[in-house]
Amino acid sequence: MPEILDQARKQVLENGVGLDEAGVLAVLNLPDEHLPAALQLAHEVRMRWCGPEVEVEGIVSLKTGGCPEDCHFCSQSGLFTSPVRSVLLDIPSLVKAAKQTAATGATEFCIVAAVRGPDARLMKQLREGVAAIRAEVDIQIAASLGMLSQEQVDELVDMGVHRYNHNLETCRSYFPNVVTTHSWEERWETLRMVRESGMEVCCGGILGLGETVEQRAEFAAQLASLDPHEVPLNFLNPRPGTPLGDRPVVEGKDALRAIAAFRLAMPRTILRYAGGRELTLGDLGTREGLLGGINAVIVGNYLTTLGRPATDDLALLDDLKMPVKALSATL
């Protein structure tokens, strides 16, 4: 057994204290033959500190495309040639999407907008949308609208949005290679205000943007210091027309190593499968990740890419005897 896994068993499994950056790096550098042991330990940590339940979430885009920012992985940027045009979703469509999400057994419905930050029109539409969903669907509502002012944070709290997603995307040292139209620090400031407001913080990122293994460890440590309620883990799905459109997909074993390492860095956090897992891991890898520290999934499609059918994920959870978290338990 590698020394880092012995250390993690005592520190993380027994005491609930996450690995630091050096410890995460050691896990990310484990040879393939020790990967099953790392995943098994990460699974034990997840079961001990989070329990067996899996949180299921659906997402829908309130505003798709036409974003003024230059996030190099994103086909919704209006600055690239990627084929996603700007469109705003109407309220009946939003309610319909929430109903479809609830019908899968999901407890969480996240409304996403491709913007630098919300303007008055978007905030008004969100308020109307949240009210309409609440009137017809029994589901928790989260939002992801980019960078916020304090006034907007307060308005979201007033609407009853219980969780806010704002991904840091990658570590601080690599961020300028991925986004140039705003800074990592600006994202961090929004997250600070969200945390202080009492809303739950959802913050993760994308692996495979060109970062080094050392920078993946840096990213895990920075996320751990934020202590988010949830970390969505995406793997780059290279989109045509974006600056990262030609990047290779993350190797499956590297993705699984990252899942184990991030779980060992954040033993109590909801670690959610997000975009790119189908491409990177396939069916078998998806199962391994759920037995290696993952305890939440986004079901159905993502914002601009197709996911697995919700029925496939729910059948897999049933096969693994992992109960879907009931809404009553989250209220």
Secondary structure, DSSP 8 states (H G I E B T S, - for coil): --HHHHHHIIIIIIT-----HHHHHHHHT--GGGHHHHHHHHHHHHHHHT-S-BEEEEEEEEEES-BSS--TT-TTBTTS--S---EE--HHHHHHHHHHHHHTT-SEEEEEE-SSS--HHHHHHHHHHHHHHHHH---EEEEE-SS--HHHHHHHHHHT--EEE---BS-TTTGGGT--SS-HHHHHHHHHHHHHHT-EEE--EEE-SS--HHHHHHHHHHHHHH--SEEEEEE----TTSTTTT-----HHHHHHHHHHHHHH-TTSEEEE-TTHHHHHHHHHHHHHHTTT--EEE-S--SSS----HHHHHHHHHHTT--B--GGGT-
